[in-house]
């Protein structure tokens, strides 16, 4: 299995796990490990895979693990857990790779009635606050693709335009941190270069990485 296929499988498993935890009431109460394991049992993922994913979600702050004696239970952390779930469902690359079980379809219907998860992420400055790297990544890529498509930018999207589309959904510090993290994860390449009519405010809304040239463009790698 190549790296891209493996990443997609992990995204699928992570989103399915979070959806199962939410469906079992994990946002309001603890869910026993046995109950969660039974719900997410899959031929394509073994228990060791899901254990690694749970550990990753715990480190990310999306899931809280509670151990008491020999028993283990899980809760969906608010708001990060739901944010990661929404980001997974919004991802252009996400799709269910097997026939949907009844619980998955019913869970999605209930989720849709409560929160808006499948429409494009809000890009106006008054949109919902972005609370996690996973959600930021999804929103930033949606905006990148929209700008690149609508303005025929030839895969070089000015960083200042991405920042202004996201607006006040995220702080300047977090925007810089997470965009650089996307470069470290080989999702985007941040490129130096002059932008037409490169005014001081556009420079300020680009990204300055210590010890390097100002980065003014983003290019999608994956």
Residue pairs with C-beta under 8 A, 6 or more apart in sequence:
1 9
4 222
8 93
8 94
9 44
9 45
9 97
10 53
11 88
11 91
11 93
11 94
12 94
12 95
12 96
12 97
13 42
13 45
13 49
13 50
13 53
14 53
14 56
14 57
14 84
14 88
15 85
15 88
15 89
15 94
16 40
16 42
16 96
16 104
17 36
17 40
17 50
17 53
17 54
17 57
18 57
18 62
18 63
18 76
18 81
18 84
18 85
18 88
19 85
19 89
19 104
19 107
19 108
19 111
20 36
20 39
20 40
20 103
20 107
21 31
21 36
21 63
21 74
21 75
21 76
21 81
22 76
22 81
22 82
22 85
22 107
22 111
23 39
23 103
23 106
23 107
23 110
24 31
24 35
24 36
24 39
25 31
26 36
26 74
26 75
26 76
26 81
27 75
27 76
27 78
27 81
27 82
29 75
30 66
30 73
30 74
30 75
31 73
31 74
31 75
32 71
32 72
32 73
33 71
33 72
33 73
33 74
36 74
37 47
37 50
39 103
40 50
42 98
44 97
44 98
54 63
54 65
54 74
57 63
57 81
57 84
58 64
58 65
60 80
60 84
60 132
60 133
60 134
61 77
61 80
61 132
62 76
62 77
62 80
62 81
62 83
62 84
62 85
62 132
63 74
63 75
63 76
63 77
63 81
64 74
64 75
64 77
65 72
65 73
65 74
66 72
66 73
66 74
66 75
76 82
76 85
79 131
80 131
80 132
82 115
83 130
83 131
83 132
83 134
83 135
84 132
84 134
84 135
85 117
86 115
86 117
86 135
87 132
87 134
87 135
87 137
87 138
87 139
88 94
88 134
88 138
89 117
89 118
90 117
90 118
90 120
90 121
90 138
90 142
91 138
92 141
92 142
92 145
96 104
111 117
112 118
120 142
120 146
121 127
121 135
121 138
121 139
121 142
121 143
122 128
122 169
123 139
123 142
123 143
123 146
123 165
123 166
123 167
124 167
125 167
125 168
125 169
126 167
126 168
127 166
127 167
127 169
128 169
129 169
129 170
130 136
130 139
130 166
130 169
130 170
130 174
133 178
133 181
136 170
136 174
136 175
136 178
137 178
137 182
137 187
139 166
139 169
140 162
140 166
140 178
140 179
140 182
140 188
141 187
141 220
143 162
143 165
143 166
144 157
144 162
144 188
144 218
144 220
145 220
146 165
147 153
147 157
147 161
147 162
147 165
148 154
148 155
148 157
148 220
155 219
155 220
156 191
156 193
156 217
156 218
156 219
157 217
157 218
157 219
158 195
158 202
158 206
158 216
158 217
158 218
159 179
159 190
159 205
159 206
159 207
159 215
159 216
159 217
159 218
160 195
160 201
160 202
160 203
160 205
160 206
160 216
162 179
162 218
163 172
163 175
163 205
164 205
166 175
170 178
176 207
179 188
179 190
179 207
179 218
180 190
180 207
180 209
182 188
183 189
183 190
186 221
186 222
187 220
187 221
187 222
188 218
188 219
188 220
188 221
189 218
189 219
189 221
190 207
190 209
190 215
190 217
190 218
191 215
191 216
191 217
191 218
191 219
192 212
192 213
192 214
192 215
192 216
192 217
193 216
193 217
194 216
195 202
195 206
195 216
195 217
198 216
202 216
203 214
203 216
206 214
206 215
206 216
207 214
207 215
207 216
208 214
208 215
209 215
